[in-house]
Amino acid sequence: MEFIFIIGIVALIAIFYYFFYNKNIEQIKEDLKKEDTIKILVFTTDTCGACQNYKANKHEELKNELLQNNIEMELFENDEEAFKNYQIQWFPTFIVEKNNKLMKLSMQDSPTYDNLMNVVKIMV
């Protein structure tokens, strides 16, 4: 009789493990497979000297480095509608978008891949 009771308890534990613990592990694994969606938005104007310097000396290099790491970059140049939508007040402005969350940056110097990735790391 005790043997059957022990087998019943072991069976219940196995069922509990299968339905609760195993599903949680699978969900965690699935969540880990999902990659963060990261995009860099750049806002510039023709009348901004820092913008012209950035576009001439840094934009293509930075864009290529981001693309190599599966990060998109979109340039909004003289785009009044985008400036209003994102409430851009200074130029150049860089917005890091991670999983639909935005962080706006104004960089005195041209941004580097490393300092953009530091911003990505601190975004939750």
C-alpha positions, 0 to 999 in steps of 0.5 A: 500500500505504501508503495502505491502511495509513493508511486502516486506522489512521484507521478503527481510530482512528474505531472506538476513538473511537466505542466508548470516547471517545464513550461516556464523553462520553455518560455524562458528559452523562447524569451532568450531567443528573441533579440532586442529590436534596436534602431538608431534615428538620426536627425539633421539639417542642411543649415547645421554645421555639426550636421554637415560635419557628421554626414561628411565624416562619420555617417557612412562609417557608423551606419556600416558598423551598425548594420554589421551588428544587425542594427538599423539606422535611419537618417531624417534630413530636413524632415519637418514632419519627423522633427515634429513627431519626435519633438526634435529641438537641436541638431544633430539629434540621435534617438536610440530605439530599443523595443519601442522605447526611445532615448534622445541624445544630443552629441557634441562630437560625432557619435561612435558605435561604442557610445551608442551601444553604451546607451543601448545597454542601459535601456531596459 
